[in-house]
Amino acid sequence: MIDPKLQRIELESQIEELKNNLPAHSIPPAMIMRLEELEDKLTRLQDEFQGENHAAAKSCD
Protein backbone atom coordinates (compact mmCIF):
# COMPACT_ATOMS: atom_id res chain seq x y z
CA MET A 1 0.00 0.00 0.00
CA ILE A 2 1.24 3.49 -0.86
CA ASP A 3 1.94 5.93 1.97
CA PRO A 4 -1.07 8.29 2.18
CA LYS A 5 1.19 11.33 2.41
CA LEU A 6 2.99 10.37 -0.79
CA GLN A 7 -0.32 9.60 -2.45
CA ARG A 8 -1.61 13.07 -1.46
CA ILE A 9 1.49 14.75 -2.85
CA GLU A 10 1.16 12.82 -6.11
CA LEU A 11 -2.53 13.72 -6.48
CA GLU A 12 -1.85 17.38 -5.75
CA SER A 13 0.94 17.35 -8.34
CA GLN A 14 -1.33 15.79 -10.97
CA ILE A 15 -4.08 18.32 -10.22
CA GLU A 16 -1.67 21.24 -10.50
CA GLU A 17 -0.22 19.93 -13.76
CA LEU A 18 -3.67 19.41 -15.26
CA LYS A 19 -4.83 22.89 -14.20
CA ASN A 20 -1.71 24.42 -15.74
CA ASN A 21 -2.48 22.67 -19.03
CA LEU A 22 -6.15 23.68 -19.24
CA PRO A 23 -6.81 25.84 -22.28
CA ALA A 24 -8.38 29.24 -21.66
CA HIS A 25 -11.34 28.40 -23.91
CA SER A 26 -13.11 25.26 -25.06
CA ILE A 27 -11.86 22.93 -22.36
CA PRO A 28 -12.25 19.33 -23.47
CA PRO A 29 -14.79 17.43 -21.33
CA ALA A 30 -12.23 14.67 -20.72
CA MET A 31 -9.92 17.16 -19.00
CA ILE A 32 -12.73 18.40 -16.76
CA MET A 33 -13.70 14.84 -15.89
CA ARG A 34 -10.07 13.93 -15.09
CA LEU A 35 -9.70 17.01 -12.88
CA GLU A 36 -12.90 16.17 -10.99
CA GLU A 37 -11.76 12.57 -10.59
CA LEU A 38 -8.39 13.62 -9.15
CA GLU A 39 -10.00 16.16 -6.81
CA ASP A 40 -12.49 13.54 -5.59
CA LYS A 41 -9.65 11.09 -4.90
CA LEU A 42 -7.78 13.77 -2.98
CA THR A 43 -10.87 14.63 -0.93
CA ARG A 44 -11.47 10.95 -0.07
CA LEU A 45 -7.82 10.51 0.90
CA GLN A 46 -7.91 13.59 3.13
CA ASP A 47 -11.15 12.41 4.76
CA GLU A 48 -9.62 8.98 5.45
CA PHE A 49 -6.47 10.56 6.86
CA GLN A 50 -8.49 12.87 9.15
CA GLY A 51 -10.58 9.91 10.29
CA GLU A 52 -7.45 7.93 11.17
CA ASN A 53 -5.98 10.88 13.06
CA HIS A 54 -9.24 11.39 14.95
CA ALA A 55 -9.39 7.70 15.91
CA ALA A 56 -5.75 7.74 17.02
CA ALA A 57 -6.35 10.81 19.18
CA LYS A 58 -9.33 9.15 20.88
CA SER A 59 -7.32 6.00 21.63
CA CYS A 60 -4.76 8.16 23.46
CA ASP A 61 -7.42 9.57 25.83
Secondary structure as the mmCIF struct_conf table of DSSP 4:
data_model
#
loop_
_struct_conf.conf_type_id
_struct_conf.id
_struct_conf.beg_label_comp_id
_struct_conf.beg_label_asym_id
_struct_conf.beg_label_seq_id
_struct_conf.end_label_comp_id
_struct_conf.end_label_asym_id
_struct_conf.end_label_seq_id
HELX_RH_AL_P HELX_RH_AL_P1 PRO A 4 ASN A 20
TURN_TY1_P TURN_TY1_P1 ASN A 21 ASN A 21
BEND BEND1 ALA A 24 SER A 26
HELX_RH_AL_P HELX_RH_AL_P2 PRO A 29 SER A 59
TURN_TY1_P TURN_TY1_P2 CYS A 60 CYS A 60
#
